[in-house]
Amino acid sequence: MIEKRWASVMSSVETEVNRSLEWLGSERNEVRRMTALRIIEVLCNSDLVSLHLYISKIFTELRNPLRNQRHETRMAAACTLGACMELIPMSERNVRNPWLNFLYEELQRNQQLESVEGYHGALLISQELLQHGGMYMQSHFGQVCDMALKLKEYRDPIVHKAAIALLPVLARYSPQEFTRVNTGSSESMMGRACNYLITLSRTSDRDRAAAFLALGNIAQFCSTEYRSFLEPTTRAIRDALIQRAKMRIPPAEADETVTAVLQTIATLATAMGPALTRYVRDILDLMFTAGLSQALCDSLLVLEREVSQLQPAIQGRLLDMVSIILVGVPFRPSQQSLDDLEQRMGTMSMHYATAQNGHRSGAAANGNTANGASGRDAYAGTVSDSTSLVVRAANNIHVTNDTLVLALRTLRIFDFSEENLSEFVRNEILRYLTNSSAAVRKEAIHAVSHIVMADPLYRSMAGAGVEVASEVVQRLVSAAVIDVDRDVRLMAVQMLKKGICFDFHMGKAQNIQDLFLLLNDEVFEVRLTVLAVIGRLANMNPAHVMPSLRRMVVQLLTELEFARSNRESEECIQLLMVLVRAAENWVRPYVGDIFSTILPRIDDAPAQLASKLLDTVAALARVGGSDLVPYSDELLASIIHALSDTSNATKRMSALQALNNCASFCGLVIDPYI
């Protein structure tokens, strides 16, 4: 409620702050203490002016939570401290420095306690001072570095991990100081930190993930100086992935280390760019041994963007993995002569026919993913002879609905326009539109639509891609009509609305007839979206669209006239407005009838309905123009009445837009009504 800035809550801010401070100071109940910390954090993040009066009290009361025995309380107190520090005006040094001095003294007191709670509290305060204290910590940078190096091998894992997490924060705060070799030392702070983290990533299973993440962040902030550590870092990454492969952990199983490794590779790619190319080539196959995951996709997307030389290798491996998950066999690149022969014979690709006889017999496409391994058995001869780590890892993945969704999403988020996916889409991906899982069907619709819309091959009205595009459109229309899940139907019509390149195929008589069936859908968003599609198709095939569209206009006007509730009226108005905007030229003969129906309802309608009516007037003015002139007196009176209503800003904005359109398109500006 505080984040929403509700008036009833904001009026009681002072009471809430005082109660929270009281709970922090004297309350022994940990639940109340955590609640108080959360309330103060949210209030600080809301940037309330009145909260500046409580900064001194908040800082004072946070001392004990920052050294509390519970780890969760200390972390919550650190978050609250950071939010409160954002309220300190950095430009006013005489106001800022006393509080920063107070916090640094508290840091030293915590450090002198020589306890787990004290050390952890000191590290947390250091992190917040570095992130929110401006240049204040420049004079204390060396002391904080020494503390982090001292505590990085502390016996308690909480302190140990906090010290590791502080290292990249130091690198971000002052890269020059972090990489500079000080007098009397043979190594910079960065050298000592990186050598320790690389060793830790090789020797400690518990801290390997934290070490890799810290290395990646240091490389991001000190990219030039990190080049000398690039080879040992990638070697440590390679060893970690090899070790995981030797442990025979099932691919795609949650693994904190692998997620950290993949995230580190992405961070290194962002920091180092093409300089990473020769190192990543050795570990690219190993990245796929963990199976298809969101972390892998995110990492490969960054690699594609930052190291473009790797794009062909990345996409080839990804297509193999996705094809094995969805079909049961690796992806077969386009072979023009063989494709032409199969097309003339009227048969599907024998490569995917093998998968259909095996993988599909396992009913994976129908949702029974537990038996999906039979496809792999059918293709075992090819796979078992392959030495590819990618193919081996993909064949070991246990296919579930979540895996299918991720594989289909991968086809959508990566740009595979360099590959001809026609056979793959027609023979395999379209089958997932009838999967038993609604999530799989929805993602399949999204993936197929993206592939067809992104590739110019399918946009032409003649050529190799016409049949595939036509079949895709037909299947999307069928899914929009017959699917039992409302979200799937909505996704299908949204893709049809987005795909203007589909209009050539959607303009067929059968598709138009099916789309008109959707105007009776129970979901209003589906009706609204499909009406926009139909209105657009009026330009493509008016002979089949306009007769039904005329009946639709009459039906909507009748429903508006006899609507029994404001909701029904709003839905009718929104449908009319979408239709007017989508089929301007074809709706113009009906502008007068539509306008005469909605005009008498503007003055007496509730604010929300009146806003919709005025939006429709604006759309009609753009389409009808001079057809509205006979109604000018009554129309302008209604618009001025709506403009004078100060109780609803949305209604006034709609009225202003309607007035603007009437002046622009109806020629009413020649008479000085205002």
C-alpha positions in Angstrom: 0.0 0.0 0.0 2.9 2.3 0.7 4.4 1.6 -2.8 1.0 2.4 -4.3 1.0 5.8 -2.4 -2.6 5.3 -1.2 -3.8 8.5 0.5 -5.1 6.7 3.5 -1.7 5.2 4.1 0.5 8.2 3.3 -1.4 10.3 5.9 -0.2 7.9 8.6 3.5 7.8 7.7 4.6 9.5 10.9 2.8 7.0 13.0 4.2 4.1 11.0 7.8 5.4 11.3 7.6 6.0 15.0 6.1 2.5 15.6 8.8 0.9 13.4 11.6 2.8 15.3 10.1 1.6 18.6 10.1 -2.0 17.4 13.7 -1.7 16.3 14.8 -0.2 19.6 13.1 -2.3 22.2 11.2 -5.1 20.6 12.6 -8.6 21.1 10.2 -10.2 18.6 12.2 -10.9 15.5 9.0 -10.9 13.3 8.2 -7.3 14.4 11.9 -6.3 13.9 11.9 -7.6 10.3 8.5 -6.0 9.7 9.9 -2.6 11.0 13.0 -2.9 8.7 10.8 -3.6 5.7 8.4 -0.7 6.4 11.3 1.8 6.8 13.0 0.5 3.6 9.8 0.9 1.5 9.2 4.4 3.0 12.7 5.4 2.2 12.4 4.1 -1.4 9.2 6.1 -1.8 11.3 9.3 -1.4 9.0 11.0 1.0 10.1 14.5 2.0 8.8 14.1 5.5 11.1 11.1 6.0 14.2 13.4 6.0 13.3 14.3 9.6 13.8 10.8 10.8 17.2 10.0 9.2 19.1 10.5 12.4 16.8 8.2 14.4 16.9 5.5 11.7 20.7 5.5 11.5 20.9 5.2 15.3 18.3 2.4 15.6 20.0 0.4 12.8 23.1 -0.2 14.8 21.8 -3.1 16.7 20.1 -4.9 13.8 23.4 -4.7 11.8 25.1 -6.8 14.4 22.1 -9.0 15.2 22.7 -12.7 15.8 20.3 -13.6 12.9 21.8 -13.5 9.4 18.4 -12.5 7.9 18.1 -9.5 10.2 21.5 -8.2 9.4 20.8 -8.5 5.6 17.5 -6.7 6.0 19.1 -4.0 8.1 21.7 -3.5 5.3 19.0 -3.1 2.7 17.2 -0.5 4.9 20.5 1.3 5.5 21.1 1.6 1.7 17.6 2.9 1.1 18.0 5.5 3.9 21.3 6.6 2.6 19.6 7.5 -0.7 17.8 10.2 1.2 21.0 12.0 2.2 21.6 15.0 -0.2 25.0 14.3 -1.7 25.5 17.9 -2.7 25.4 19.2 0.8 28.7 18.1 2.4 28.0 19.6 5.8 24.8 17.5 6.0 26.2 14.4 4.4 29.6 14.0 6.1 28.5 13.7 9.7 26.3 10.8 8.9 28.9 9.1 6.8 31.4 9.6 9.6 28.9 8.0 12.0 28.5 5.0 9.7 32.2 4.5 9.2 32.8 4.7 13.0 30.1 2.1 13.4 31.9 -0.1 10.8 35.1 0.2 12.9 33.2 -0.7 16.1 31.7 -3.8 14.5 35.1 -4.8 13.3 36.6 -4.5 16.7 34.0 -6.9 18.1 36.0 -9.7 16.3 32.8 -11.9 16.1 30.9 -13.3 13.2 28.1 -10.8 13.7 30.6 -7.9 14.0 32.6 -8.8 10.9 29.5 -9.4 8.8 28.0 -6.1 9.9 31.2 -4.3 9.1 31.3 -5.8 5.6 27.6 -4.9 5.0 28.2 -1.3 6.1 31.3 -1.1 3.9 29.2 -2.2 0.9 26.5 0.3 1.5 29.0 3.1 2.0 30.8 2.2 -1.3 27.5 2.1 -3.2 25.8 5.2 -1.7 28.5 7.3 -0.1 29.8 9.0 -3.1 33.5 10.0 -2.9 33.6 9.7 0.9 35.1 6.2 0.9 38.0 7.3 -1.4 40.1 8.1 1.7 39.2 4.8 3.4 39.5 2.6 0.3 42.8 1.0 1.4 41.4 0.1 4.8 38.3 -1.5 3.4 40.5 -3.5 0.9 42.6 -4.8 3.7 39.5 -5.8 5.6 38.1 -7.7 2.6 41.4 -9.5 2.0 41.7 -10.4 5.7 38.2 -11.8 5.9 38.1 -13.6 2.6 39.3 -16.8 4.2 37.4 -16.4 7.5 36.2 -19.6 9.0 32.5 -18.7 9.0 30.9 -19.1 5.5 28.6 -16.0 5.9 31.6 -13.7 6.6 33.6 -15.5 3.9 31.0 -15.0 1.2 30.3 -11.4 2.2 34.0 -10.6 1.8 34.1 -12.2 -1.6 31.0 -10.3 -2.6 32.7 -7.0 -1.5 35.6 -7.5 -3.9 33.7 -6.5 -7.2 32.1 -3.6 -5.3 35.5 -2.3 -4.6 36.5 -2.8 -8.2 33.4 -0.8 -9.3 34.0 2.0 -6.8 37.5 2.8 -7.9 39.0 0.8 -10.7 42.2 2.9 -10.7 42.9 2.2 -7.0 41.8 -1.4 -7.3 44.3 -2.1 -10.2 47.2 0.1 -8.9 50.3 -1.6 -7.4 50.9 0.2 -4.1 54.4 1.0 -2.8 55.9 -1.9 -0.9 53.6 -4.4 -2.6 54.5 -6.6 -5.5 50.9 -7.1 -6.5 47.8 -4.9 -6.9 44.5 -5.4 -5.1 43.1 -6.8 -8.3 45.9 -9.3 -8.7 45.6 -10.6 -5.2 41.8 -10.8 -5.4 41.7 -12.5 -8.9 44.4 -15.0 -8.0 42.6 -16.0 -4.9 39.2 -16.2 -6.7 40.6 -18.4 -9.5 42.2 -20.7 -7.0 39.0 -20.8 -5.0 37.0 -21.7 -8.1 39.2 -24.7 -8.6 39.5 -26.0 -5.0 36.2 -25.2 -3.3 32.9 -26.8 -4.4 31.0 -24.7 -1.9 32.3 -21.3 -3.0 32.9 -22.0 -6.7 29.7 -20.2 -7.9 30.4 -17.1 -5.8 34.0 -17.0 -7.0 33.0 -17.1 -10.7 30.4 -14.4 -10.3 33.0 -12.2 -8.5 35.5 -12.7 -11.3 33.0 -11.8 -13.9 32.0 -8.6 -12.2 35.7 -7.6 -11.6 36.3 -8.1 -15.3 33.4 -5.9 -16.2 34.7 -3.0 -14.1 38.4 -3.5 -14.9 38.3 -4.9 -18.5 41.6 -3.6 -19.7 43.6 -4.8 -16.7 41.8 -8.1 -16.6 43.2 -9.4 -19.9 46.1 -11.1 -18.2 43.6 -13.1 -16.1 41.4 -14.1 -19.0 43.2 -17.3 -19.8 43.4 -18.7 -16.3 39.7 -17.7 -15.8 38.5 -19.5 -18.9 40.7 -22.5 -18.0 39.0 -22.6 -14.6 35.6 -22.4 -16.3 36.5 -25.2 -18.6 37.7 -27.4 -15.7 34.4 -26.8 -13.8 32.3 -27.8 -16.8 34.4 -30.9 -17.4 34.1 -31.9 -13.8 30.4 -31.6 -13.9 30.2 -33.7 -17.1 32.3 -36.4 -15.4 29.9 -36.4 -12.4 27.1 -37.5 -14.9 24.7 -35.0 -13.5 21.5 -35.1 -15.6 21.4 -32.2 -18.1 19.0 -29.3 -17.3 19.0 -30.2 -13.6 19.3 -27.1 -11.4 22.9 -26.4 -10.6 24.1 -23.2 -8.9 27.6 -23.6 -10.2 26.7 -24.1 -13.9 24.3 -21.1 -13.7 27.1 -19.0 -12.2 29.6 -20.2 -14.9 27.2 -19.4 -17.7 26.5 -16.0 -16.2 30.2 -15.3 -15.9 30.9 -16.2 -19.5 28.2 -13.7 -20.5 29.8 -11.0 -18.3 33.2 -11.7 -19.7 31.9 -11.4 -23.2 30.4 -8.0 -22.4 33.6 -6.8 -20.8 36.2 -8.3 -23.2 34.3 -8.5 -26.5 36.0 -10.2 -29.5 39.1 -10.8 -27.3 37.3 -13.7 -25.7 36.8 -15.5 -29.1 39.7 -17.9 -28.9 39.1 -18.8 -25.3 35.3 -19.5 -25.8 35.8 -21.8 -28.7 37.3 -24.4 -26.4 34.4 -24.2 -23.9 31.4 -23.7 -26.3 30.6 -27.4 -26.5 31.1 -27.8 -22.8 28.5 -25.1 -22.2 25.9 -27.3 -23.8 26.7 -30.4 -21.6 24.5 -28.9 -18.8 21.5 -29.1 -21.1 19.1 -26.5 -22.4 18.3 -23.9 -19.7 17.3 -20.3 -19.4 20.8 -19.5 -18.1 22.4 -21.1 -21.2 20.1 -19.1 -23.6 20.8 -15.9 -21.8 24.6 -16.5 -22.0 24.5 -17.5 -25.6 22.5 -14.4 -26.5 25.2 -12.2 -25.0 27.9 -14.2 -26.8 26.1 -13.8 -30.1 25.9 -10.1 -29.6 29.4 -9.4 -28.3 31.4 -12.1 -30.1 29.7 -12.2 -33.5 32.3 -14.6 -34.9 30.7 -17.3 -32.8 27.2 -16.9 -34.2 27.3 -19.8 -36.7 28.7 -22.2 -34.2 26.3 -21.2 -31.5 23.2 -21.4 -33.8 24.3 -24.8 -35.2 24.6 -26.3 -31.8 21.4 -24.7 -30.5 19.4 -26.0 -33.5 20.8 -29.5 -32.9 19.8 -29.5 -29.2 16.4 -28.0 -29.8 15.7 -30.5 -32.7 16.7 -33.4 -30.5 14.4 -32.2 -27.7 11.4 -31.6 -30.0 11.9 -34.2 -32.7 14.4 -36.8 -31.4 17.1 -36.2 -34.1 19.7 -33.4 -34.8 18.7 -30.6 -37.1 19.3 -31.2 -40.8 20.5 -28.1 -42.6 18.8 -27.2 -45.8 19.9 -29.3 -48.8 18.4 -27.7 -51.9 18.6 -30.7 -54.3 17.2 -33.2 -51.7 14.5 -30.7 -50.6 13.4 -30.2 -54.2 13.2 -34.0 -54.8 11.1 -34.6 -51.7 8.8 -31.7 -52.7 8.3 -33.1 -56.2 7.5 -36.5 -54.6 5.1 -35.0 -52.2 6.8 -36.6 -49.2 8.2 -35.2 -46.0 11.9 -35.2 -45.2 13.2 -38.7 -44.5 15.4 -37.2 -41.8 12.4 -36.1 -39.8 10.3 -39.1 -40.9 12.6 -41.3 -38.8 11.9 -39.1 -35.9 8.2 -39.1 -36.5 8.1 -42.9 -36.5 10.1 -43.1 -33.3 9.9 -39.9 -31.2 6.2 -39.3 -32.1 5.3 -42.9 -31.2 6.4 -41.9 -27.7 3.6 -39.4 -27.8 5.8 -36.5 -26.9 4.0 -34.3 -29.3 0.7 -35.2 -27.6 2.0 -34.3 -24.1 3.1 -37.8 -22.8 6.7 -36.7 -22.4 7.5 -39.5 -20.0 7.8 -41.9 -23.0 9.6 -39.4 -25.2 12.9 -41.3 -25.1 11.6 -43.8 -27.6 12.4 -41.4 -30.4 16.0 -41.3 -29.3 16.1 -45.1 -29.4 14.7 -45.1 -32.9 17.6 -42.8 -33.9 20.2 -44.4 -31.7 22.4 -45.5 -34.5 23.0 -42.0 -35.6 23.3 -40.5 -32.2 25.5 -43.1 -30.6 28.1 -42.8 -33.4 28.3 -39.1 -33.0 31.1 -37.6 -31.0 29.3 -34.3 -30.5 29.0 -33.3 -26.8 26.0 -31.3 -27.7 24.1 -34.3 -29.2 25.1 -36.5 -26.3 23.9 -34.0 -23.8 20.6 -33.3 -25.6 19.9 -37.1 -25.8 20.3 -37.3 -22.0 17.7 -34.6 -21.3 14.5 -35.8 -19.7 11.8 -34.1 -21.8 9.1 -32.4 -19.8 6.6 -29.8 -20.7 8.9 -27.1 -19.2 11.7 -28.4 -21.5 9.4 -28.2 -24.5 8.4 -24.7 -23.7 12.0 -23.6 -23.3 13.0 -25.3 -26.6 10.2 -23.6 -28.5 11.1 -20.3 -26.8 14.7 -20.7 -28.0 13.5 -20.9 -31.6 11.8 -17.5 -31.0 14.4 -15.5 -29.1 17.4 -16.4 -31.4 17.7 -15.2 -35.0 17.8 -18.3 -37.2 17.1 -16.4 -40.4 20.3 -17.7 -42.0 18.8 -21.3 -41.8 15.9 -22.5 -43.8 13.5 -23.9 -41.2 10.6 -24.6 -43.6 10.6 -28.4 -43.2 11.3 -28.2 -39.5 8.4 -25.8 -39.0 5.9 -27.6 -41.2 6.6 -31.2 -40.2 7.5 -30.8 -36.5 6.8 -27.5 -34.8 3.2 -27.2 -36.0 2.5 -30.6 -34.4 2.9 -28.9 -31.0 -0.1 -26.7 -31.6 -2.1 -29.8 -30.5 0.0 -30.7 -27.5 -2.0 -31.5 -24.3 -0.2 -28.7 -22.4 -1.6 -25.2 -22.9 1.8 -23.7 -22.1 3.4 -25.7 -24.9 0.7 -24.8 -27.4 1.0 -21.2 -26.5 4.8 -21.1 -26.9 4.5 -23.1 -30.2 2.2 -20.5 -31.6 4.5 -17.8 -30.6 7.6 -19.6 -32.0 6.0 -20.5 -35.4 4.7 -17.0 -35.9 8.0 -15.4 -35.1 9.9 -17.7 -37.5 7.5 -16.9 -40.4 7.3 -13.2 -39.7 11.0 -12.7 -39.3 12.1 -14.4 -42.5 11.5 -12.6 -45.9 11.1 -16.0 -47.5 7.6 -16.4 -46.1 6.4 -12.8 -46.9 6.3 -13.2 -50.7 3.2 -14.2 -52.6 5.0 -16.7 -54.6 8.0 -19.0 -54.2 9.2 -21.7 -51.8 7.8 -20.2 -48.6 4.2 -19.7 -49.7 3.0 -23.2 -48.9 4.6 -23.1 -45.4 3.2 -19.7 -44.6 -0.2 -20.7 -45.8 -0.2 -23.9 -43.6 1.0 -21.9 -40.6 -1.8 -19.4 -41.0 -4.4 -22.1 -41.4 -3.2 -23.8 -38.2 -3.1 -20.5 -36.3 -6.7 -19.8 -37.3 -7.7 -23.3 -36.3 -6.0 -22.9 -32.9 -7.7 -19.6 -32.4 -11.1 -21.2 -33.1 -11.0 -24.6 -31.5 -8.5 -24.4 -28.6 -10.1 -24.8 -25.2 -7.6 -22.5 -23.4 -8.5 -18.8 -23.5 -4.8 -17.7 -23.3 -3.9 -19.9 -26.3 -6.8 -18.5 -28.4 -5.7 -15.0 -27.4 -2.1 -15.7 -28.3 -3.2 -17.0 -31.7 -5.3 -14.0 -32.7 -2.6 -11.6 -31.4 -0.1 -13.3 -33.7 -2.5 -12.9 -36.6 -3.0 -9.3 -35.7 0.7 -8.7 -35.5 1.5 -10.6 -38.7 0.5 -8.2 -41.4 2.5 -10.4 -43.8 -0.1 -13.1 -43.1 -2.9 -11.1 -44.8 -2.4 -12.7 -48.2 -3.1 -16.1 -46.7 -5.7 -15.0 -44.1 -7.7 -13.4 -47.0 -8.8 -16.8 -48.2 -12.6 -17.4 -47.9 -12.3 -20.3 -45.4 -10.0 -18.4 -43.1 -12.3 -15.4 -43.1 -15.3 -17.5 -42.3 -13.4 -19.1 -39.4 -12.3 -15.7 -38.1 -15.9 -14.5 -38.0 -16.7 -17.4 -35.7 -14.3 -15.9 -33.2 -16.6 -12.8 -32.9 -18.7 -15.1 -30.6 -15.8 -16.0 -28.4 -16.5 -15.8 -24.6 -13.3 -13.8 -24.1 -13.7 -10.1 -24.9 -10.0 -9.6 -25.6 -10.2 -12.3 -28.3 -13.2 -10.6 -29.9 -11.5 -7.2 -29.8 -8.3 -8.5 -31.4 -10.0 -10.6 -34.1 -12.2 -7.7 -35.1 -9.1 -5.6 -35.8 -7.8 -8.5 -38.0 -11.1 -8.7 -39.9 -11.2 -5.0 -40.4 -7.7 -5.1 -41.9 -8.7 -8.0 -44.2 -11.5 -5.9 -45.7 -8.9 -4.4 -48.0 -7.6 -7.8 -49.0 -10.8 -9.6 -49.8 -13.8 -7.2 -49.4 -16.2 -9.6 -51.2 -16.0 -12.1 -48.4 -15.5 -9.6 -45.5 -18.0 -6.8 -46.1 -21.4 -8.8 -46.0 -20.6 -10.2 -42.6 -19.0 -6.9 -41.5 -22.2 -5.0 -42.3 -24.2 -7.5 -40.2 -21.6 -7.0 -37.4 -22.1 -3.2 -37.4 -25.9 -3.6 -37.2 -25.6 -6.2 -34.4 -23.2 -4.0 -32.4 -25.5 -0.9 -32.7 -28.5 -3.0 -31.6 -26.6 -4.4 -28.6 -25.5 -0.9 -27.7 -29.0 0.4 -27.9 -30.5 -2.4 -25.7 -27.4 -2.9 -23.4 -28.5 -3.8 -19.9 -25.3 -2.7 -18.1 -22.5 -0.2 -18.5 -20.0 -3.1 -19.1 -22.0 -4.3 -22.1 -22.1 -0.8 -23.5 -18.4 -0.3 -23.0 -17.6 -3.6 -24.8 -19.9 -2.6 -27.8 -18.2 0.8 -28.0 -14.7 -0.6 -27.9 -15.6 -3.1 -30.7 -17.1 -0.3 -32.8 -14.0 1.8 -32.2 -11.6 -1.0 -33.3 -13.7 -1.6 -36.4 -13.8 2.0 -37.4 -10.0 2.3 -37.0 -9.2 -1.0 -38.8 -11.6 -0.6 -41.8 -11.9 3.2 -42.3 -12.8 3.2 -46.0 -15.4 0.4 -45.7 -17.1 1.7 -42.5 -17.6 5.3 -43.8 -21.2 4.6 -45.1 -22.2 3.7 -41.6 -20.6 6.6 -39.8 -23.9 8.5 -39.6 -25.8 5.5 -38.1 -23.0 4.8 -35.6 -22.8 8.5 -34.6 -26.5 9.0 -34.2 -26.6 6.0 -31.8 -23.7 7.0 -29.5 -24.2 10.8 -29.4 -27.3 10.9 -27.2 -25.5 8.7 -24.6 -22.4 10.9 -24.0 -23.9 13.4 -21.5 -25.6 10.9 -19.2 -23.0 8.1 -19.3 -20.7 7.3 -16.4 -17.2 8.7 -16.7 -15.5 5.6 -18.0 -18.2 4.9 -20.6 -18.3 8.5 -21.6 -14.6 8.4 -22.2 -15.0 5.4 -24.5 -17.9 7.2 -26.4 -15.7 10.2 -26.9 -12.8 8.1 -28.2 -15.2 6.6 -30.7 -16.3 10.1 -31.7 -12.7 11.0 -32.4 -12.3 7.9 -34.5 -15.5 8.6 -36.4 -14.5 12.2 -37.1 -11.3 11.0 -38.7 -13.2 8.6 -40.9 -16.4 10.5 -41.6 -15.2 14.0 -41.7 -18.0 16.2 -43.2 -20.6 13.5 -42.4 -20.6 14.8 -38.8 -21.3 18.4 -39.7 -25.1 18.0 -39.3 -24.6 17.0 -35.7 -22.1 19.8 -34.9 -24.2 21.8 -32.4 -25.2 18.9 -30.3 -21.7 17.3 -30.6 -19.8 20.4 -29.5 -22.2 20.9 -26.6 -21.5 17.4 -25.4 -17.7 17.8 -25.8 -17.6 21.1 -23.9 -19.7 19.6 -21.2 -17.2 16.7 -20.9 -14.3 19.2 -20.8 -15.9 21.0 -17.9 -16.1 17.8 -15.8 -13.1 18.2 -13.5 -13.8 14.9 -11.6 -12.2 12.6 -14.3 -9.0 13.4 -16.2 -9.4 10.5 -18.6 -12.8 11.8 -19.7 -11.4 15.3 -20.3 -8.5 14.0 -22.3 -10.9 12.0 -24.5 -13.1 15.0 -25.0 -10.0 17.1 -25.9 -9.0 14.5 -28.5 -12.5 14.4 -29.9 -12.5 18.2 -30.2 -9.2 18.1 -31.9 -10.3 15.6 -34.5 -13.6 17.4 -35.1 -11.6 20.6 -35.8 -9.1 18.8 -38.0 -11.3 16.5 -40.1 -14.8 18.0 -40.0 -14.1 21.7 -40.8 -15.8 22.9 -37.6 -12.9 25.2 -36.9 -14.4 27.9 -39.2 -17.2 28.7 -36.8 -16.0 30.2 -33.4 -18.0 28.0 -31.0 -15.5 28.5 -28.2 
